[in-house]
Amino acid sequence: MLQLQGSTTLPVQIGTHTILHQFHIAADKDCPAPLLLGSDFIRNLNEAGLMIAMDLHNQIISVGSDKLNLVQLNYITLTPTNTYGVRINGDIKLPRRTNNIVPAKIEDLPQPRCSTFLIEDNLRPMDDIYVVGRALVSPQADGTCFINILNPSSTDIHLPNRMNVAHAYPACASEIQVNAIQVTVPSIIESPMIHASSSLAAICSIPTQCPRRTAYIPPEADWENHLPHLPMLENIRMEQDQCPWIAEAKRALERGDDSIANNDYILLNNLLYKLPVRLHQDPQLILPQTSPTRNDIIALAHQSQLGTAHLGTAKTRAAVARIAIWNNMAKDIAQFVAHCQQCQRRKDPSAYRMRQPLGRFEISTRPWQRIHSDVIGPLPTTLDGNKFIIVFIDSFSKFIIAEPIADQKANTTAQIFMNRFVARFGLPEMLVTDQGSNYMSDTFRTLLRNLNIQHRTSTPYHHESNGQVERANRTIQEQVAIATKEHHDEWDNVLHLIVHAYNSAENSTTKYSPHFLVHGHDPNNAFQLALQLPVKKFADEDDYANHITNLLKTINENVKINLQISQDQQKHHYDLRKRSNKKTYKIGERIWIRKEGNNKIATRFEGPFTITDIDYPNITVIDGRRERTVHINRTKPCSGEDDS
C-alpha cells in the first residue's frame, strides 16, 4: 500500500502544452514507478480544452494537434489492503484499439470515507481482452468516478452495467495537502535558498527536522547551480599575505619603494598584480606557488562553458594567463588538463593512439593445421531461407569452405563444422574465431573440447586479429555481388561455384592454388577439356605416388618460405602505415577503452577500468562483476583519479 506523505501541484508539459497537475508524494521504497499519471490527468487535459486519443496499433497518442510516441512499461504490482469493488456505471461499448474514460462506481465506501483511491485492474480472465489503467481518483460522495479502460483488441467490446472490473485501495494519507514541496533537512535553516531535487520521493524520505516550505525549481531553470565556482578575493588576499616574497613586495609598494624589481608590480585593494607586457592586456593576479586557488582558476578556465570549455592545454594556459600567474603555472595547467576525466572520455587524438605492432601466428607447415572461421551476413534472404555464409579457411593452403546457413545459432554452427568440414578434411589442431555468440556458446565450445581442438578467439572490434578470414570474406562478398547483380536473393545457388573458382586460382601469398596444395593437383577446367591440352601421365600407382611425394615435399618448403616472406612484408607495411608504438601496462593500472560507435557527439571512451590480466596484445579488465578482454589498440592510459 502506498504511504502517501503529501501532495504538490506542478506544471506538466506534454507536447507543446503545459498544464498544472496535482501529484501525490510517496517514499521511494513504496512507489512502484518514478511517476504515475492516472485518469485525473486526462480529465485535466479535457478541462483545458485538449482532446486526447490513443492509436495503440501505431503506438501514438494525440494531445490536441500534437502526436507523441507511446512506450509500454513492464507491469508493476502493489500489495492490496482494504480493497473495494469498482463496477461499470451503465452499459459501455469499448471501440477496438482505443483508450476510454468510462463512468464507474466504487462500492461500499467507508464512513468517514477517504477522498482519494488507487484504482487497479482486478486481473480477471477477461484481462486478456481489456486492461484497466492504474490511477488515483477522487470519487463523488456516492462513489461515482471515472476510470481508464484500454481495448487493445481488433474488435469492439461490450461491458454490461455493474460489471466488476477493478479494485480500489484507499489512500487516506493523501488528505495532507501542501501548496509546495515540504523539504525538511537541517541545512535549510542555514541556506537562504533551497534547490529541490528532481526526485520528489527522495526529498520526502529525509527524516523530519525543522520543516520549511520552499518552491520547487525545475533543473533547467536552476541557473544558480550551473554557475562555476568563483574564487573569493579575500582568500587570495590571505594567501598573498602568507607568502613571504609576495608580502614583502606588497609592503615595498605601500612604502613607495621605486626599486627596479617593483616596477613590474602594482598594488590594488591590497592585492598584488603583475603589470602586463603589452598595453592591451590586463594586470595578472599573482598567486603563491602552493596556493589552493590555483586549481579553482584552472578549473574555471578549462571546465566552465564560460571559459575554454575543455579546449586543451595551450588554450587553457592562455585563458589562465589573462587572470593570474604563479611559478610553474604551465606545468600545473598541463597536469590538470591531462587528468581531466571529461577530456579523457571524449578526446582521441590520432597522434597519441595506441598502435601495437602487428602480431604473428606461427606459420603452419601443412594443410588443416590451423583454420580460421567467420560468418558473413545478414544477406538478402534466399528462397531456401538462407541469410548468412559461414566460412572456414586453411592458414597454410588458403583453401576455403563456405556454406549458406539460415541462422547463426550454435547448433547450426556445430552441425556445419562437423558435416561440411570435419567429415571432409578431418580435425584441425586449432580453430581461430571471433567472439560471436555462436562460437562462444557452451554447445560449440564443448564440441571443440571433446574433439581436443584448441580454440583461439580474436578481440571485439579488432578484425586484424582474424585477418585471414576477413580477407576471404571480402573476396566472397565481391564475387557474390557480381554474380547476382540482378537476382540478389539467389546468391546461395552460385556460392559453391564461386568458392571453387577461388580455390582453383593461384594464391598471391603461396604462389600455388589452394586446390593444388590440398589435393596435389589442379582441377580440370573447361579450357583444358575443350582444347584437349596434353596432361602428364604416369606408368602406374607407384609412379604417381613417388611423383606426389617428391612434389609435395618441394612445394611445402616453397609455401613455408612464401608465407614467411608475405608475413614479414605485411608486418612491415602495417607497422609503417599505423606508426606502431609499443606500450606496456601493469596489472592494477587503470585504462580507458575506446567505444566503437557512430555517434559523433558522444564520449569516445568508457571507464576507467582496472587491469586484471595481460596477454599481449590482449588486456583483461574488470567491468562491474565481469571480466572483459580487449585489444590493446582500443585502450589508452588513465591519468589522475576518476571524479565521475
C-alpha positions in Angstrom: 0.0 0.0 0.0 1.2 3.5 -0.8 2.1 5.5 2.3 1.5 9.0 0.9 3.4 11.8 2.6 1.9 14.8 0.8 1.0 16.3 -2.5 2.1 19.2 -4.7 0.9 20.9 -7.8 3.4 21.1 -10.6 3.4 22.2 -14.3 3.4 19.2 -16.7 4.5 19.6 -20.3 3.1 17.2 -22.8 4.0 18.0 -26.4 3.7 21.8 -26.8 1.0 22.1 -24.0 1.6 22.7 -20.3 -1.0 22.2 -17.6 -1.0 22.2 -13.8 -1.5 18.8 -12.2 -1.6 17.6 -8.6 0.9 14.9 -7.7 0.9 12.7 -4.6 4.2 12.1 -3.0 5.4 8.7 -1.6 8.7 7.3 -0.4 11.0 5.6 -2.9 10.6 2.2 -1.3 6.8 2.3 -1.6 6.4 4.0 -5.0 6.2 1.4 -7.8 7.3 3.8 -10.5 9.1 7.2 -10.7 5.9 8.9 -11.8 2.3 7.7 -12.1 -0.4 9.6 -14.1 -4.0 8.5 -13.8 -7.3 9.3 -15.5 -7.5 12.5 -13.5 -4.6 13.7 -15.7 -6.6 13.0 -18.8 -9.6 14.8 -17.2 -7.4 17.8 -16.6 -6.4 17.8 -20.3 -10.0 17.7 -21.3 -10.9 20.5 -18.9 -8.1 22.6 -20.5 -9.8 22.1 -23.9 -7.4 19.4 -25.2 -8.8 16.3 -26.8 -6.7 13.1 -26.2 -6.8 10.0 -28.3 -4.6 6.9 -28.4 -3.7 4.8 -31.5 -2.4 1.6 -29.9 -1.7 -0.1 -33.2 0.8 2.6 -34.2 1.7 3.4 -30.6 0.8 7.1 -30.9 -1.0 9.4 -28.5 -2.6 12.6 -29.8 -3.0 15.6 -27.5 -4.7 18.4 -29.3 -2.7 18.8 -32.5 0.5 17.1 -31.1 1.3 13.5 -31.8 3.6 11.7 -29.4 5.0 8.2 -29.3 3.7 5.7 -26.7 6.1 3.5 -24.6 4.8 0.3 -23.0 6.2 -0.3 -19.4 6.5 -3.6 -17.6 3.7 -4.5 -15.2 4.2 -3.4 -11.6 2.4 -4.8 -8.6 1.1 -3.4 -5.3 0.1 -5.3 -2.2 -3.7 -4.9 -1.9 -5.3 -4.0 1.5 -8.8 -2.8 2.3 -10.0 -3.3 -1.2 -13.4 -2.1 -2.6 -15.0 -3.3 -5.8 -15.2 -1.0 -8.8 -18.2 -1.6 -11.2 -19.1 -0.1 -14.5 -21.8 2.6 -14.2 -24.0 1.9 -17.3 -23.7 -0.1 -20.5 -20.4 0.7 -22.1 -19.0 0.0 -25.6 -15.2 0.0 -26.0 -14.3 0.6 -29.6 -11.4 -1.5 -30.9 -7.8 -0.3 -30.2 -8.9 2.7 -28.1 -8.3 4.1 -24.7 -11.5 5.1 -23.0 -12.6 7.2 -20.0 -15.7 5.4 -18.7 -18.1 6.1 -15.7 -17.7 3.7 -12.8 -18.7 3.4 -9.1 -16.7 2.4 -6.0 -19.0 0.3 -3.9 -19.5 0.2 -0.1 -17.3 3.3 0.7 -16.4 3.6 4.4 -17.6 6.5 6.5 -15.8 8.8 7.0 -14.6 8.0 3.6 -11.2 8.8 2.1 -11.1 11.4 -0.7 -8.6 9.5 -2.9 -8.4 5.9 -4.1 -5.9 3.9 -6.1 -7.6 2.0 -9.0 -6.1 -1.3 -10.2 -7.2 -4.0 -12.6 -8.8 -7.0 -10.8 -6.9 -9.3 -13.1 -9.8 -11.4 -14.1 -9.8 -13.7 -17.1 -11.3 -11.0 -19.4 -8.0 -9.1 -18.9 -6.6 -10.7 -22.0 -9.0 -8.5 -23.9 -9.2 -5.3 -21.9 -7.0 -3.5 -19.3 -8.0 -1.1 -16.6 -5.4 1.6 -16.2 -3.9 2.2 -12.7 -4.8 5.7 -11.5 -5.5 7.8 -8.4 -9.1 9.0 -8.5 -11.3 11.2 -6.2 -14.9 9.8 -6.3 -18.0 11.7 -5.5 -19.9 11.2 -2.2 -21.8 8.3 -3.7 -18.6 6.6 -5.0 -19.1 7.5 -8.7 -15.9 8.3 -10.6 -14.2 7.9 -14.0 -11.7 5.1 -14.8 -9.4 4.4 -17.7 -10.1 1.2 -19.7 -7.9 0.1 -22.7 -9.2 -2.1 -25.5 -6.1 -3.4 -27.4 -8.1 -5.9 -29.4 -9.2 -5.7 -33.0 -12.9 -6.0 -32.1 -15.4 -3.8 -30.1 -16.1 -4.9 -26.5 -19.4 -4.5 -24.6 -19.2 -4.0 -20.8 -22.6 -4.5 -19.1 -23.9 -2.3 -16.3 -22.4 -3.1 -12.9 -19.7 -5.3 -14.2 -16.9 -5.7 -11.7 -13.7 -4.6 -13.5 -11.3 -3.2 -10.9 -10.2 -2.8 -7.2 -10.0 0.4 -5.3 -7.5 1.0 -2.4 -8.0 3.9 0.0 -5.2 6.4 0.1 -6.2 8.3 3.2 -2.8 9.9 3.8 -3.4 12.0 0.7 -5.6 14.3 2.8 -2.3 16.0 3.7 -2.4 19.0 1.3 0.5 21.4 0.9 0.9 24.0 -1.8 4.6 23.4 -2.3 7.1 20.7 -1.7 7.8 20.3 2.1 11.6 19.9 2.3 12.8 19.1 5.8 16.6 19.0 6.1 18.9 20.5 8.7 20.7 22.7 6.2 17.5 24.7 5.4 18.0 27.0 8.4 21.4 28.0 7.2 20.6 28.3 3.5 18.6 31.2 2.1 17.6 29.3 -1.0 16.9 25.6 -1.5 17.3 23.9 -4.8 14.9 21.0 -4.7 15.9 17.6 -6.1 14.0 16.4 -9.2 13.1 13.2 -7.3 10.1 14.0 -5.1 10.1 10.7 -3.4 13.8 11.1 -2.5 13.0 14.5 -0.9 10.2 13.2 1.2 12.2 10.2 2.5 14.5 12.5 4.5 13.9 12.5 8.3 11.8 15.4 9.5 13.7 18.3 11.1 12.8 22.0 11.1 10.0 21.9 8.4 10.2 24.8 6.0 8.3 25.4 2.7 10.3 26.2 -0.4 9.2 26.4 -4.0 10.3 23.7 -6.5 12.8 24.9 -9.0 13.0 22.9 -12.2 16.6 21.8 -13.1 16.5 23.8 -16.4 15.6 26.9 -14.5 18.0 26.5 -11.7 20.6 28.8 -13.2 22.5 29.4 -9.9 23.6 25.8 -9.7 25.1 26.0 -13.2 27.4 28.9 -12.4 31.0 28.0 -11.9 32.7 28.2 -8.5 34.4 31.6 -8.4 37.5 32.1 -6.2 37.0 34.6 -3.4 39.3 37.6 -3.5 39.5 37.6 0.3 41.0 34.1 0.2 43.6 35.2 -2.4 44.5 38.2 -0.3 45.1 36.0 2.7 47.3 33.6 0.6 49.4 36.5 -0.7 49.9 37.7 2.9 51.1 34.3 3.9 53.7 34.1 1.1 56.9 35.8 2.3 58.1 37.3 -1.0 54.6 38.5 -2.1 54.1 40.0 1.4 57.4 41.8 1.2 56.6 43.1 -2.3 53.3 44.4 -1.1 55.0 46.2 1.8 57.5 47.7 -0.5 54.8 49.1 -2.7 53.0 50.5 0.3 56.2 52.3 1.4 56.5 53.8 -2.1 59.7 51.9 -2.9 60.6 52.6 -6.5 63.2 49.9 -7.0 63.5 48.3 -10.4 62.0 45.0 -9.2 58.8 46.7 -8.1 58.3 48.4 -11.4 56.7 45.2 -12.7 54.0 45.1 -10.0 51.0 47.1 -8.8 49.0 47.0 -5.6 45.2 47.4 -5.9 42.8 46.8 -3.0 45.7 45.1 -1.1 46.1 42.6 -3.9 49.4 42.3 -5.8 49.2 42.2 -9.6 51.8 41.9 -12.3 51.8 44.6 -14.9 51.2 43.3 -18.5 53.9 43.3 -21.1 51.6 44.7 -23.8 49.3 47.7 -23.5 46.1 45.9 -24.5 46.5 43.3 -21.7 45.1 43.5 -18.2 47.2 43.0 -15.0 47.7 39.5 -13.7 46.8 38.4 -10.2 49.9 36.9 -8.5 49.4 33.7 -6.6 51.8 31.7 -4.4 53.1 28.6 -6.0 51.3 26.5 -3.3 48.0 28.4 -3.5 44.9 26.2 -3.3 43.2 28.7 -5.5 45.3 27.7 -8.5 43.1 24.7 -9.3 39.9 26.7 -8.9 41.2 29.2 -11.5 42.4 26.4 -13.9 39.0 24.7 -13.5 37.2 27.9 -14.2 39.2 28.4 -17.4 39.2 24.8 -18.6 35.9 23.2 -17.5 33.4 26.0 -17.4 31.4 26.9 -20.5 32.2 30.5 -19.6 35.9 29.6 -20.1 37.6 27.5 -22.8 35.2 24.5 -22.3 37.8 21.7 -22.5 39.8 23.1 -25.4 43.2 21.8 -24.5 46.4 22.8 -22.7 47.5 25.7 -24.8 44.1 27.5 -24.8 43.6 26.8 -21.1 47.1 28.3 -20.4 46.3 31.4 -22.4 42.9 31.8 -20.6 44.5 31.4 -17.2 47.3 33.9 -18.1 44.7 36.6 -18.6 43.6 36.1 -14.9 46.6 35.1 -12.8 50.2 34.0 -12.8 52.4 31.9 -10.5 55.6 29.9 -10.6 55.4 26.6 -12.6 52.0 27.6 -13.9 52.5 25.9 -17.3 53.3 22.6 -15.5 50.3 22.8 -13.2 47.9 23.5 -16.2 49.3 20.7 -18.3 48.9 18.3 -15.4 45.3 19.5 -14.7 44.3 19.1 -18.4 45.9 15.7 -18.7 43.9 14.5 -15.6 40.6 16.0 -16.8 38.2 13.0 -16.9 35.8 14.6 -19.4 38.6 15.2 -21.8 39.9 11.7 -21.4 36.5 10.2 -22.1 36.0 12.3 -25.3 39.3 13.3 -26.9 41.1 10.7 -29.1 44.0 12.4 -30.9 45.3 10.3 -33.7 49.0 11.1 -32.8 48.6 9.5 -29.4 46.6 6.5 -30.3 47.8 3.1 -29.1 49.1 1.1 -32.0 50.6 -2.2 -31.1 52.9 -3.7 -33.8 51.2 -6.4 -35.9 51.3 -9.8 -34.2 52.1 -13.1 -35.9 50.7 -16.6 -35.8 53.2 -19.4 -36.0 53.5 -20.4 -39.7 51.6 -23.6 -40.5 53.6 -26.4 -42.0 50.8 -28.4 -43.6 47.1 -28.1 -44.5 44.4 -28.1 -41.8 46.9 -27.4 -39.0 45.2 -24.1 -38.2 41.9 -22.9 -39.7 40.1 -19.6 -39.3 36.3 -19.1 -39.3 33.8 -16.3 -39.5 30.2 -15.6 -40.5 29.1 -13.2 -43.3 25.7 -11.6 -43.1 22.9 -11.0 -42.8 22.5 -11.1 -46.6 19.2 -10.9 -48.6 17.1 -13.9 -47.7 17.1 -16.6 -50.4 14.2 -18.8 -51.5 15.7 -21.5 -49.3 15.7 -19.2 -46.3 19.4 -18.7 -46.1 20.7 -15.3 -44.8 24.3 -16.0 -43.7 27.5 -17.6 -45.0 29.8 -19.5 -42.6 33.4 -19.5 -43.9 36.4 -21.7 -43.0 39.9 -21.0 -44.4 43.1 -23.1 -44.0 46.0 -20.9 -43.0 48.5 -23.0 -44.9 46.9 -23.7 -48.3 44.3 -20.8 -48.1 41.6 -23.3 -49.1 38.1 -22.0 -48.4 35.0 -23.9 -47.4 31.8 -21.7 -47.4 28.3 -22.8 -46.7 24.9 -20.9 -46.8 23.0 -21.0 -43.5 19.7 -19.7 -42.3 20.8 -18.5 -38.8 23.9 -18.1 -36.6 22.7 -20.4 -33.8 25.2 -22.5 -32.0 23.6 -25.8 -33.2 23.8 -24.7 -36.8 27.4 -23.7 -36.5 28.3 -27.0 -34.9 26.4 -29.0 -37.5 28.1 -27.3 -40.4 31.5 -27.6 -38.8 31.1 -31.4 -38.3 29.3 -32.3 -41.6 30.9 -29.9 -44.1 34.4 -29.6 -42.6 35.4 -32.4 -40.3 33.7 -35.1 -42.3 35.6 -34.0 -45.5 39.0 -32.9 -44.2 39.4 -34.2 -40.7 40.1 -32.4 -37.4 42.3 -29.2 -37.3 44.7 -28.6 -34.4 43.5 -25.0 -33.9 40.4 -23.0 -34.7 40.5 -19.2 -34.7 37.2 -17.3 -34.5 35.8 -14.0 -33.2 33.8 -13.8 -30.0 30.4 -14.3 -31.7 27.8 -16.0 -29.5 27.7 -18.9 -31.9 31.4 -19.7 -31.4 31.4 -18.8 -27.7 28.3 -20.9 -26.8 28.6 -23.8 -24.4 27.4 -26.1 -27.2 30.2 -25.2 -29.7 33.0 -24.9 -27.1 32.1 -28.3 -25.6 32.2 -29.8 -29.1 35.8 -28.4 -29.6 36.8 -29.5 -26.2 35.6 -33.1 -26.8 37.5 -33.2 -30.1 40.7 -31.8 -28.5 40.7 -28.8 -30.8 42.4 -25.7 -29.5 40.0 -22.6 -29.7 41.6 -19.2 -30.0 39.5 -16.0 -30.3 40.1 -12.5 -31.6 39.1 -9.5 -29.5 36.0 -7.5 -30.5 36.3 -4.5 -32.9 39.8 -5.6 -34.0 39.4 -7.5 -37.3 43.2 -7.7 -37.8 43.3 -10.5 -35.2 41.5 -12.7 -37.6 42.7 -11.1 -40.8 43.0 -14.2 -43.0 39.3 -15.0 -42.9 38.4 -11.3 -43.1 40.2 -11.0 -46.5 38.5 -14.2 -47.7 35.1 -12.7 -46.7 35.7 -9.6 -48.7 36.5 -11.6 -51.8 33.5 -13.8 -51.4 31.1 -10.9 -51.0 32.6 -9.1 -54.0 32.2 -12.2 -56.2 28.7 -13.0 -55.0 27.6 -9.4 -55.6 28.9 -9.5 -59.2 27.4 -12.9 -59.9 23.9 -12.0 -58.6 23.7 -8.3 -59.6 20.1 -8.8 -60.9 18.9 -11.5 -58.5 20.4 -10.9 -55.1 18.1 -13.5 -53.5 19.8 -16.3 -55.4 23.3 -16.0 -54.0 23.2 -19.4 -52.4 22.9 -21.0 -55.9 26.2 -19.7 -57.0 28.2 -19.7 -53.7 29.9 -23.1 -54.2 31.0 -22.3 -57.7 32.5 -19.0 -56.6 34.4 -20.8 -53.8 35.6 -23.4 -56.3 36.9 -20.7 -58.6 38.7 -19.1 -55.7 40.3 -22.4 -54.6 41.4 -23.1 -58.2 43.2 -19.8 -58.7 46.8 -19.2 -57.7 47.1 -17.5 -54.4 49.3 -14.4 -54.2 50.8 -15.5 -50.9 51.6 -19.2 -51.5 52.1 -18.9 -55.3 50.0 -22.1 -55.7 46.3 -22.7 -55.9 44.6 -23.8 -52.7 43.2 -26.8 -54.5 46.7 -27.9 -55.6 48.1 -27.7 -52.1 45.3 -29.8 -50.6 44.8 -32.4 -53.4 48.2 -32.5 -55.1 46.9 -31.4 -58.5 44.9 -28.6 -60.1 41.3 -29.3 -61.1 40.3 -29.8 -64.7 38.8 -26.8 -66.3 36.7 -26.2 -69.3 39.6 -24.7 -71.4 41.8 -27.8 -70.9 39.0 -30.1 -72.0 37.9 -28.0 -74.9 41.4 -27.6 -76.3 42.5 -31.1 -75.3 45.7 -29.9 -73.8 48.3 -32.6 -73.0 48.5 -33.7 -69.4 51.1 -35.6 -67.5 50.7 -39.4 -67.5 52.0 -41.9 -65.0 53.1 -45.6 -65.6 51.3 -46.9 -62.5 50.1 -46.1 -59.0 53.7 -46.2 -57.6 54.9 -43.8 -60.2 52.1 -41.4 -59.3 52.8 -41.8 -55.5 56.5 -41.1 -55.9 55.7 -38.1 -58.0 53.3 -36.7 -55.5 55.7 -37.4 -52.6 58.6 -35.5 -54.2 56.3 -32.8 -55.4 54.6 -32.1 -52.1 58.0 -32.1 -50.3 59.3 -29.4 -52.6 56.0 -27.5 -52.6 55.6 -27.4 -48.8 59.1 -26.0 -48.5 58.3 -23.3 -51.1 55.0 -22.5 -49.4 56.6 -22.0 -46.0 59.2 -19.7 -47.5 56.5 -17.7 -49.3 54.3 -17.5 -46.2 57.2 -16.2 -44.2 58.1 -13.6 -46.8 54.4 -12.5 -47.1 54.1 -12.3 -43.3 57.2 -10.2 -42.9 56.0 -7.8 -45.7 52.6 -7.5 -44.2 54.0 -6.7 -40.7 56.5 -4.2 -42.2 53.8 -2.3 -44.1 51.3 -2.5 -41.3 53.7 -1.1 -38.7 54.8 1.6 -41.1 51.3 2.6 -42.0 49.9 2.5 -38.5 53.0 4.1 -37.0 53.1 1.4 -34.3 54.2 2.4 -30.8 54.6 -0.5 -28.4 53.1 0.2 -25.0 53.4 -1.9 -21.8 50.9 -1.9 -19.0 51.0 -3.3 -15.5 48.3 -5.3 -13.6 46.3 -2.9 -11.4 46.8 0.1 -13.8 43.7 1.9 -14.9 42.8 2.4 -18.5 40.1 3.8 -20.8 38.5 1.6 -23.6 37.5 3.1 -26.9 33.9 2.8 -27.8 33.0 1.6 -31.3 30.1 3.6 -32.4 29.0 6.3 -34.9 27.6 8.9 -32.5 29.5 12.0 -33.4 28.9 13.8 -30.1 29.0 11.0 -27.6 32.0 10.3 -25.4 34.6 8.1 -27.2 35.9 6.2 -24.2 34.3 4.3 -21.4 35.8 3.5 -18.0 38.2 3.8 -16.4 38.8 0.1 -15.7 41.4 -1.8 -13.7 43.7 -4.3 -15.5 43.5 -7.8 -14.0 45.4 -9.8 -16.6 47.8 -9.1 -19.5 48.4 -11.4 -22.5 49.7 -9.1 -25.2 48.1 -7.8 -27.3 45.0 -8.6 -25.2 44.2 -6.8 -22.0 41.7 -8.1 -19.5 39.9 -5.7 -17.2 37.2 -5.9 -14.5 33.9 -4.3 -15.7 31.5 -4.4 -12.9 31.1 -8.0 -12.0 32.5 -9.5 -15.2 35.9 -9.7 -16.8 36.3 -8.2 -20.3 39.1 -8.8 -22.8 40.0 -6.1 -25.4 42.9 -5.5 -27.8 45.5 -3.1 -26.5 44.9 -0.8 -29.6 41.5 0.1 -28.1 42.9 1.4 -24.9 44.7 4.4 -23.5 46.1 5.1 -20.0 44.0 6.8 -17.5 45.6 9.9 -15.9 44.6 11.0 -12.5 41.7 9.8 -10.4 38.2 9.2 -11.6 36.0 12.0 -10.4 32.8 10.8 -12.0 
